[in-house]
Amino acid sequence: MGRTPCCEKVGLKKGRWTAEEDKILTDYIQENGEGSWRNLPKNAGI
């Protein structure tokens, strides 16, 4: 028995951000602010 995961982990990429992903995140943060760090990649479209 165990706990169900708190979020969907299918398709989760681990590791460093690519230069392209970095640019997307930087641009998104400059336009919209930080907001929730957990939701940031999803909101930025990554």
C-alpha positions in Angstrom: 0.0 0.0 0.0 1.1 3.5 -0.6 -0.1 7.0 -1.1 -1.3 8.1 -4.5 1.0 10.6 -6.2 0.2 14.3 -5.6 0.5 15.1 -9.3 0.8 13.4 -12.7 4.3 12.2 -13.3 3.8 10.8 -16.9 6.1 12.6 -19.3 8.1 14.3 -16.5 11.5 15.4 -17.6 14.3 15.5 -15.0 17.5 17.3 -15.4 18.7 20.7 -16.4 16.7 23.1 -18.5 17.8 23.5 -22.1 18.8 26.9 -23.4 15.5 27.1 -25.3 13.5 26.2 -22.2 15.5 28.8 -20.2 14.6 31.5 -22.7 10.9 30.5 -22.6 10.8 30.6 -18.8 12.7 33.9 -18.6 10.4 35.6 -21.1 7.3 34.3 -19.3 8.5 35.5 -15.9 9.4 38.9 -17.3 5.9 39.3 -18.7 3.8 37.6 -16.0 5.9 37.5 -12.8 6.9 34.4 -10.9 3.6 33.2 -9.5 3.7 29.6 -8.4 7.0 27.9 -9.0 5.4 24.5 -9.2 3.0 25.6 -12.0 5.5 27.9 -13.8 6.7 25.4 -16.5 3.1 24.3 -17.3 1.9 27.9 -17.5 4.9 28.9 -19.7 4.1 26.0 -22.1 7.0 23.7 -21.3 
